[in-house]
Amino acid sequence: MHLAVYLPLVMPLLAAAAARPLAVRLPPAAATWLLAGSAVALAMASCAVLGLLALTALVRIPLVGAVGEMSRQVISRGDPASVPVAVAAGVLLAAAAAGVCRALWHRTAALIAAGRQARRLPGAGQVVVTEDEAADAYTLPGWPCRIVVTTGMMRALSHPERQVLLAHERAHASGFHYLFTTAARLASAANPLLSPLAAAVNYTVERWADERAAVAAGDRRLAARAIARAALASAAAPSRQPGQASRAAGALGVVTGPARMRHAGPVPRRVAALLGPPPQPRLLLLAVAVLLVAVAGAAALQAALDLHALLEYARAARG
């Protein structure tokens, strides 16, 4: 293996630094796909490299070398990874696997709870208005997705602003935004260096819903005002214990709407974006980002091919 094997371990640092600029400069839908996909690809590439490095420590064990009929001298000369590095890679890989399993368990439990609560809500329509003085609104994934809005939130907004709020929530539901944030969160659980990408995806799905709501309203300033007023109403709501449905939505952390936008992303940045023109595609920026992720994947693939060739050579030398 060549020293390029370490490239997938370094690339997440560059991705973390670029996450916020990409989230701001690209159209929200494109940014969401790019950031979520990049997080998954980089997590897979870094874990693959950790596995390859750990394998080099394993094949150095005399018993393993004897069983595989491999020359220890060939492996030692052809592998740039020292034993401490290989052992450290194995430890990191185990930690990554444990992190993903833990995150997947909690995420699955939250989705099941949200779906269960969505099915238990009264009525057959997608939108459910609950009697609650606290201003709140959120989307619960399920079959079908349900949108919950409290009477406190309804009173805090004018009729046109309510339509923006509902369009925002419907965008979350129809776009399956929780799948993007779930993928990004699992990737960051595997590689904590990718946490900024997960945070950026939380922001871009909100911006995605904002833009869809603005199109539905036909007025970007109205959409900006509705987002700001909903966030202010939620922030001014009295402290209370959340209900089961609200807790389920909060556990997902990504399908909530304007009522919890102060947690999902910086509201002033989103309002400012709506007060400006719609974001335009930046094909060059998108292509560069995709290329860098592809380079990391290619480096991991090449490392696997190099290790395979090394092991084959070690078997031939032993024979």
URGI-V210947 format. One record per backbone hydrogen bond with DSSP energy under -0.5 kcal/mol. NH is the residue of the N-H (numbers start at 1). CO is the residue of the C=O. If there is no record, write none. Layout:
nh: (NH,NH)
co: (CO,CO)
//
This chain:
nh: (5,6,7,9,10,10,11,12,13,14,15,16,17,18,19,20,22,23,24,25,26,31,32,33,34,35,36,37,38,39,40,41,42,43,44,45,46,47,48,49,50,51,52,53,54,55,56,57,57,58,59,61,65,66,67,68,69,69,70,71,72,75,76,77,78,79,80,80,86,87,88,89,90,91,92,93,94,95,96,97,98,99,100,101,102,103,104,105,106,107,108,109,110,111,112,113,114,115,116,117,118,119,120,121,121,128,130,130,132,136,138,139,140,141,146,147,148,148,149,150,151,152,154,155,156,157,157,162,163,164,165,166,167,168,169,170,171,172,173,174,175,176,177,179,180,181,182,183,184,185,186,187,188,189,190,191,194,195,197,198,199,200,201,202,203,204,205,206,207,208,209,210,211,212,213,214,215,216,217,218,219,223,224,225,226,227,228,229,230,231,232,233,234,235,236,237,247,248,249,250,251,252,253,257,260,261,263,264,265,267,270,271,272,273,274,275,276,276,283,286,287,288,289,290,291,292,293,294,295,296,297,298,299,300,301,302,303,304,305,306,307,308,309,310,311,312,313,314,315,316,317,318,319)
co: (2,3,4,6,6,7,7,8,10,10,11,12,13,14,15,16,18,19,20,21,22,27,28,29,30,31,32,33,34,35,36,37,38,39,40,41,42,43,44,45,46,47,48,49,50,51,52,53,54,54,55,58,61,62,63,64,65,66,65,314,70,71,72,73,74,75,1,78,82,83,84,85,86,87,88,89,90,91,92,93,94,95,96,97,98,99,100,101,102,103,104,105,106,107,108,109,110,111,112,113,114,115,116,117,118,147,128,149,130,134,148,255,146,139,140,126,138,146,128,136,130,132,150,151,152,153,154,158,159,160,161,162,163,164,165,166,167,168,169,170,171,173,172,176,176,177,178,179,180,181,182,183,184,185,186,187,191,192,194,194,195,196,197,198,199,200,201,202,203,204,205,206,207,208,209,210,211,212,213,214,214,219,220,221,222,223,224,225,226,227,228,229,230,231,232,234,243,244,245,246,247,248,249,137,257,258,260,260,261,265,266,267,268,269,270,271,272,273,281,282,283,284,285,286,287,288,289,290,291,292,293,294,295,296,297,298,299,300,301,302,303,304,305,306,307,308,309,310,311,312,313,314,315)
//
